Amino acid sequence: MGRIIPLLLAIILQVQGWAQIKALVGGTLIDGYGGTPLRNSVIIIEGERIKTIGQIGQVQIPVGAEIISTEGMSVLPGLWDMHVHLMINGHSDYTHWDKTYINEFEKVIMPSSAHQLLLAGITSARDLGAPLQASISVRNRINKGEIPGPTMYMSGPFIQKKPYPGTEAFRWGVNGDKDARLKVQQLAKAGVDCIKLIDQDEMTDAEYLAVVDEAHKNNLRVVAHAHRPDEIRRGLKAGVDCFEHTGLAAAPEYPADIIAMIKERTAKMSLGPLFWTPTVEGLYNYEYLRDNPEQLDNTSWHLGLPDSIIADIKQSIKYPGRLSYFGLNPLRKPTLETKVNQLKNAGVVLLIGTDSGIPMKFHSQSTWNELDVWVNKFGFDPMYAIRGATYWPAVAMGVEKDFGTISEGKYADIIAVKGDVLRHIALLQRVDVVIKKGKQYK
């Protein structure tokens, strides 16, 4: 009897080990590096990480491994969305939303948004603006496996010259360069992953330069708004790492001096790439959504939200054509493709990000729509767009050794979708398989 118990224990441990091994078999692998896809692929996952990659007939599948058929599927790295707002979820009235639900952000709304992102195939995301405690708490709970969601990179509160009335919980003003440094130090000590800088054209030179310098001293990347020309000029002068958006102004293109500054920056190879998240989908698709509001009835965005909040969101977007948020859209939309191509041609590395959570833009839908606009409206190569949602975001956040591509030793963040996404990028609206750090969520 004394020998049987250890034997049983060994068998149990062996079975548990097998249960941690997965084999994705048969799909066409798009690994994120940009090369030729690997057909009839086999990916062996042990625990949280990728062990082996090869093809059927070349890779031995471990006995007892869980086999996940990816026949007829495109297999690719889990997507990144580099500009989301977990604290909002499509409601059209920010003032009402913030006042009514701020106490629900941490426990209800942000976890709901994170779960929706994950099931849409987003296994990593950058959240750019939310209360500090809620941001850190939600990120840490996801990392501990307490709630489902992407690996989150949190900025916490915006840093700007002066917060808008009623937004002080997630917008921090600065008063002088010393205060700017103290604010950054406070965020760094709390454990944020990056710094979000906005309205830098309203700051003194000393203030915005201090924000960027102090962030870099604390090994934090700086993400800055690019709505107005002087925000871009000052951001480039200060050395920010990534710009967001394509501009509030209706000017048909970026001024020549800004493009010259961008080219000068991108030519400095020692500084690494200059990243830019254009977030075009929300503006580009507004008119279509206004005229075809049936898409708003997709219940995927209801996940994790109580009926009362769902009803409130629905009421706020009942008349899509009346939303003041998109009032300038007829002037701004025609400029988007020109500006994005200016950036691309100037050597900027473009990243997929969506501003997900803005009016009528839900976390369960936004990311694939951004990819679709890049490919089917702007004519970008599908592989370029996919790399902007996989490889390059990981590089931008300095985590490319562990994330962003499907390769041996990296975390097993993998999605699969039926069909050929290089021919039909919109297939990503229905992701069939979602694996994050080796755990299958869908």
C-alpha positions, 0 to 999 in steps of 0.5 A: 500500500505504501508504494501505491500512494506515491505511484498514484501521486506520480500519475496524478501529477503526470496527468496534470502536466498533460492537461497544461499542454495544448497543441494547435494543429492544422491552421495557417500561422501568421506569426506577427513578424511579417513573413510568409504564413506557415500552412498546416502549422502545429503550435505546442503550448506548455503552461503559459508559454509556447514550446514548439512551432512547426508543421504537421508531420514534423512536430511530435505532439506530446501524448495526452496533450489537448488538441485544438484543431485550427484546420481552415483557420488563420492563426495569429498573435493575440491582438493589441489595442493601443488606445482604449478607455475601460471606464467608458462604454459607448455612452454619449454623455460623458458628464452624466456618465462620470457623475453617475457611475464613477463609483462603479468603474473599478468593480463593474464597468472596467472589468466588463470592458476588459472581458469584452476586449478579451473575447474579441481577441484582444489579449493586450491593451493600453488604457489611456485615462482612468482613476488611478486606484481603479486602473491599478486594481483592475490591471492587477486583478487581471494579472492574478487571474481573478477577472478575465481581460487582456494584459493591461498597460495603464496610464492612470489619470491624464496629465494636462494643464488644468482638468475639466470641471468634474473630471479631477479623479482621472485628469490631473492638472500641473502648476509649474515644472516642480508640480509636473515632476511630482505628479509623474513621480506619484504615478510612477510610485503607484505603478502605472505603465506609461504617462498620458500627456494631453493639452501640452500646447496649453502648458509652459515649456518648463511644464511639458518638458518636465513631464516627459523628462521625469517620465523617462527618468522613471522608465515610463513611456510618454503617450501624447495627444496630437489633436492640434499642431502645437501639441505635435510640435511640443511633443516632438520637442520634448521627445514623447514616445507615441502620439495619439489621434489624427487631429481635431482640426479640419485642416486637409493635411499636416503642416509642412513644418510638422512633417519635416520635424517628424522626418527629422525624428524618424531619421534618428535611428538611435532613438528607435521608432516614433510610434503613432496611434491614429484612432481613425475608426470612430470618425471614419465609420460614424456616418455609416453607423448613423445610417445603419444603427442596427449594429448597435443592437449587437448584444456583445457590448452588454457583457458584464453590465447590469440592465440599468446601465445597458438601458442608460447607454441605449437611451443616450445613443437612441438618435445617432445623428444628433450626437454633438460628439460627432458634430465636426465629423463631416469636416474631419473625416475627409482629412483622415486618409491623407493625414495617416498616409503623411505619417506613414510616408514620413517613417512613423510606425502606426499602431492599431488603437481605437479610442474604444469606449467613446460614443457608440464605440464598444470594446467588443467591436472597435478593434476589428473595425480599425483594422478594416478601415486601414485595409479596406478603406485606406488600402494598407497591406493586411500584413502591415495592419496585423503587425500594427496590432501585434508585433509593433505594439509589443515593441512600443511597450518594450515587451517584445521579448514576451509578447507580440509574436508567436514564437518559442518561449513567448507567452501563448497569446494566440487567436484563430479565426475561420478563413483567410484574414489576409484576404478578408480582414473583417473576419476578425469580427468573429474570433473563434479561438482566444488563448491568453498565456496558455489559457483558452477563453474562447 
